[in-house]
Amino acid sequence: MMEMPVEEAAARKLDGLKVLVIDDSKTIRRTAETLLSKEGCTVYTAVDGFDALAKIADHHPDVIFVDIMMPRLDGYQTCSLIKHNKTFRDTPVIMLSSKDGLFDRARGRIVGSEQYLTKPFTKDELLEAIASQVSSA
């Protein structure tokens, strides 16, 4: 039996995975959606926390990426609301931020995020973040 390359195995794991990307930047949403769709993920996007909460309820994503700096409901508030909902509290939330500060990372942990990615992220960073959350589940 032939061994498949690690990348292929990782891609298989992501096949059919539902991912929600919450960011007020159209560029970030589009980039993440393009990268993840190519890996076989079903990608949903939301422009802010309020938009996201409705989509989470409708689609039950497996992994959620949330930008910290957003209008109306920021990433910390959005993550906190997700983690306080018993249906979604075990859904991994990965914070996205253009700041790579210790304070932001700590605050993300406090509201329950599993991981923190600094923008701009690479395709590999995005896929590794998902793989680490999915394999640990």
URGIZI-V801684 format. One record per backbone hydrogen bond with DSSP energy under -0.5 kcal/mol. NH is the residue of the N-H (numbers start at 1). CO is the residue of the C=O. Records with the same first field share a line. If there is no record, write none. Layout:
NH = CO / CO
//
This chain:
9 = 5
10 = 6
11 = 7
12 = 8
13 = 9
14 = 10
15 = 11 / 12
16 = 40
17 = 14
19 = 17 / 42
20 = 63
21 = 19 / 44
22 = 20 / 65
23 = 21 / 46
26 = 24
29 = 25
30 = 26
31 = 27
32 = 28
33 = 29
34 = 30
35 = 31
36 = 32
37 = 33
38 = 34
39 = 35 / 36
40 = 37
41 = 36
42 = 17
43 = 41
44 = 19
46 = 21
49 = 73
52 = 48
53 = 49
54 = 50
55 = 51
56 = 52
57 = 53
58 = 54
59 = 55
60 = 56
62 = 18
63 = 18
64 = 92
65 = 20
66 = 94
67 = 22
68 = 96
70 = 68
73 = 71
75 = 68
78 = 74
79 = 75
80 = 76
81 = 77
82 = 78
83 = 79
84 = 80
85 = 82
86 = 84
88 = 85
89 = 85
91 = 88
92 = 62
94 = 64
95 = 93 / 115
96 = 66
97 = 117
105 = 101
106 = 102
107 = 103
108 = 104
109 = 105
110 = 106
111 = 107
112 = 109
113 = 108
114 = 93
115 = 93
117 = 95
119 = 97
126 = 122
127 = 123
128 = 124
129 = 125
130 = 126
131 = 127
132 = 128
133 = 129
134 = 130
135 = 131
136 = 132
137 = 133 / 134
//
